[in-house]
Amino acid sequence: MNLHQLVSSAIGAVNPNQFVELRQGIGNTKAPDGTTQPAYATPGSITASIGGTFQASCDETGILTVISVITGSLQSGDIISGTDGINAFRRVAPSSIKSSGQPATLALISLIWFRSPARSLNATSPPSARS
Amino acid sequence: MVPFPGALAQCDVTALSTVLNASDVASGKLAIGQTLADTTSALAVGTMITGQISGPTGGAGLYSLTQQQTVASEAMTTSLTILAQIQAQSASDLRHTDYLNLQGSHRVLYASLDIKGIVRVTLRGGDLVVLPDGSVWLVEQPVEPWFSSAGWVKILITAQDGS
């Protein structure tokens, strides 16, 4: 029987839970002089990006072609949006993306694009009818 | 919006994502539950890692996040914050530490996470706990390590000198 679970709410009423920082041990690191120091998972230091910005175009068949990667990378499930000032789209990237993962110079993804009021994407030009 | 076939001229495209693309892990090890922070405030507050998608465990690779956003490549730091209950030692805890001949200032802590003490055979040091007042405590021993069965642990912690 999990007695702790039964009484934890009563204990918490008089001794509330608190947020504490945990540094989980991950072994040790060895210095050049041979000494070892314990290593911890946190605090950690990383270089990373989330999402990204790209130069891209979309043709008549609904294929978005990423011409160049400005920052980051494109992943399946990303919400991708763009506007050329008149036409705009906002879609979820499909499950299959060529050149996913690391920043790619070219990625082809299939999507249906939308003509939408440009103001919804903060475009500078108003929407206009397609010729 | 209505689907409409046509061409989109070359333009800037933004991808909002819940995928962290870690290109370098300079120190530490990424894991589920860790919170990300940066100095530029580009990251959404409270962004947390929820899983690893690819790459070596805890290393550079792709990780899923709690919040959708766009952040250009930058330096980030990771931390792990948990909710815990801190208590003084009970009479049986005091006897236990006495039998182990442990000296110092001790507390016991209840948490719903697998917190570990030292494991000599794997050359693994005990976890560290930083209390709200900034004091650093070493996990001396998991007194009741029931995480795998009941989802919680009771650990004995000892105050440390600095970090």
Interface residues (C-beta under 8 A of the other chain):
Chain A: N2 H4 Q5 S8 I11 G12 N15 P16 N17 Q18 F19 V20 E21 L22 R23 Q24 G25 I26 G27 N28 P38 Y40 A41 T42 P43 G44 S45 I46 T47 A48 S49 I50 G51 G52 T53 F54 Q55 A56 S57 C58 D59 E60 G62 L64 V66 I67 I70 T71 G72 S73 L74 Q75 G77 D78 I79 I80 S81 G82 T83 D84 G85 N87 A88 F89 R90 A93 G101 Q102 I112 W113 F114 R115 S116 S120 R130
Chain B: M1 V2 P3 F4 P5 G6 A7 L8 A9 Q10 C11 D12 V13 T14 A15 L16 S17 T18 V19 L20 N21 A22 S23 D24 V25 A26 S27 G28 K29 L30 A31 Q34 L36 L43 S54 G58 L62 L65 Q68 Q69 T70 V71 A72 S73 E74 A75 M76 T77 T78 S79 L80 T81 I82 L83 A84 Q85 I86 Q87 L109 Y110 A111 L113 I115 K116 I118 T122 L123 R124 G125 G126 D127 L128 V129 V130 L131 P132 E144 W146 A150 W152 K154
